[in-house]
Amino acid sequence: MKVLLIDPCKEANYKEKKRGVTRFPQASLIYIASLTPEEHQVAIVEEEVQPIDFDASCDLVGITCLTATAPRAYRIADEFRTRGKRVVLGGVHPTVLPEEAHLHADAVVVGEAEPVWAGLLSDAESGGLKPFYRSTPDWRLDDYPLPRRGARSGAVLDLAPVVTSRGCPYACEFCCVRNVFGRKVRHVSVRRVMEDIEASGSRQVMFLDDNIVGDPTYAEELFDALKGSGIRWVGQASISFMNRERLLEKAAASGCKGLFFGLETVSEERMERMKKGMKTLDETAAAVKRITKAGILFHASIVFGFDDDGPDIFDRTLEFLNRSDIASATFNILTPYPGTVLFDKYKAEGRLLTEDWKDYDHCTPTFVPRLMTVNQLMEGRRRVRKGFSSMRGIASRFPGNWRTPILFLLANLGQRAALTEEERARKPKLLEQVYMKKREAI
């Protein structure tokens, strides 16, 4: 069979996109490709960088999607099905809403695809695809082949995506990771991780794990293996790991150049409830200094719209980020994804503004905030982004990040470009009544 695997954009506007400093690498389809027997031909299309040929010669189309890309994935699936192609949908969104996804596909993979892919291909060959293929996260990550690496993205920072673990023991109300990967953390052996990096052909790696230091013993073994290899890497981690001095030193010595931290908020009351490891802003500022002193760029993820966020949260956030010399940051609007406790809560309270999944993108309000208006939430986020990405803000934080000057400048210039692109893509100021109409429609 000829198998076409697709990772869709939110919108079919790849021609309008400019190649940025970096492109967040995807990994799911290269794992599926590696699991496909050699007698089948496999092609991968990432719509962000190349168009989809709906007339392509293929026997089976596999599409992966997140919530924000689900509407586009459904349109792609419908288009292929009108041409008589069989379509399989998988990924986070089809996993949490499989019945919805099945309206647009011949089969839906619920959960991880690895344990069910061989059976699905066999059924496709015999013409007997089942409507749902459900997997359970009770298999070892070492039991399957290494991902089939493809062409480079063409971005300035060409980062090879590498996975070392899956699963999460926590149950955050706004996250559905456990729905897909389970609550038990499973690891790829360090030996196989190093083989995967070597096979990628890249000396720059992005570890896609939610917390690369979640298991300190494993992390130390991995960092020891990376030391002296010439590999430079970035990843995600819990800010509490700065309390482990030995682990921090090993991370820096292994080639770690930057880490993404889920700081989320500068509200100490919210920090206490979220149990992120830091209880005060002073503790957080000290953690930032220790991490940057080790030569690791600190990238903060900030979320606006929690129920205890008032209009003052925006100025407080900008002041803290600049005062603490946080190198770079991502600013998100709280998003109640389907399949989460938060989604069920807001729906029960009648606070959802829309169930148009393309709006579930971290940039668009999808619910009614408790202590501010929708416009205040949108404009506040925009104001913080502009202030943080201003040349004055960047210049003020540079002295505290002199150990990673190139990465600091690339990250901030990339953020400025992303801000410009987002503002150009959006229509003029979205008014509150637009959202109220959406709310009335559901």
C-alpha positions, 0 to 999 in steps of 0.5 A: 500500500501507499501510505500518506501521513499528514500533520495539518496546519491550523489554516491552509496558509503555508505559503504566507508563512515565513521561515522563522528562527526555529520551527517547533519540530513534530515527532509523531509521524516519524514514529509511525513511519518507522513502524510501517513495514518496508513493503508499504511506501510511506510519505509524510507531509507537514502542511506548515512547510509544504502543500497537500496534494489531494490527488496524490496516489495513495491507499491510506491517509493518516492524519494526526491533530491537536484540538486547534488543528482538528477543524483543518484535519477534518476538512482534509479528511473529508476531501480525501474521502470524497476522492475515495481514499480511506482515512485514519485520524489520530492524535490528542484531539481524536483520543479525547473525542473519538466519536466526533473524529469518526464522523470524518474518518474510516478509523480512529486511533485512540491513544498511542498508535504504536501498539495498534498500527500493525493491526490497522495496516493489516485490516486496511490491506484486507479491506476490513478497517475497524472504526476504532483502534484503542491502545493502552500505555502498558508497553515499553518504549524500547519495544519499537523501532527508532523513528524514521528521520526525514528532511530538514525544516530549513529553519535557522535553528534546525532542531531534531525532535527526540523523545525520552519519556511518555506519561505524566503522574500529575492531573492538572485541571487544564491538561490532558496528557494523561488521557493519551500517554497514561499516568506512569512515566515510561522511558526510552533507554539512554542507549537508544536515545543516543542512537536516535540522536546519531541517526538524526544527523543533527548536532542540535536536539529538542527533547520533547518530554514534558519534564526532562528531569522528572526522574533525576536518576534517569536524567543524570544517566542521560546527561552523562551520556551526552557530556562530551558528545558535542550535542547542544540541546533544549527541553522542558523542565520543572523549575524545582530542579534548580534545587538539585545542584548536581543535576543542574551542573550535569545538565549544563555540562551535557550541552543544555543551552535552554529550558522551557519552564511552566512558570504559568503565573506571578500570583503567589496565591496561584503558585501555592495552589499549583504546587510548581515547586516555588512558593514565592516570587523571590524564590522564583527569581533566585531559581532563574538566576541559578539556571542562567548562571549555569549557562542555560537560557530560561524560557518561561511559559505564562498563562493569563485568565485564571479565576483569580487573575484580575486586570492588574496581573498583566503589569505585575507579570511584565514587571517581574519578568523584566526585573528577574532578567527572564530571557524569553517567554511565551504568553498564553491565554488559559485554554479549557481543552476538551477532555480536561477538568477545566473544560467540564467545569466551564461548560457546566458553569455556562462560561464557554464562549465557543466550541469551535476548536480552531479557537483553542490555540492559546491566543483566543479567549474561549471562556468568560473570565471571572475577574476581567472582561474578554477584551481586557484579557486579550488586550492585556496579553497583547500589551505584555507581549509588546512590552516584553518584546520591545527593544528596550525590554530586550536590552534591559534583560541582556546583561543578565543573559550574557552567557547565552548571547546568541540564543538570547537574541535569536529567541527574542527576535523570533518572538518579535517576528511572531508578534508581528505575524500574529497581529498582521494575521488577525482582524481589527480588535475583536469586540466583546459582543462577538464573543457573546454571540458565539456564546449564545450560539452554543 
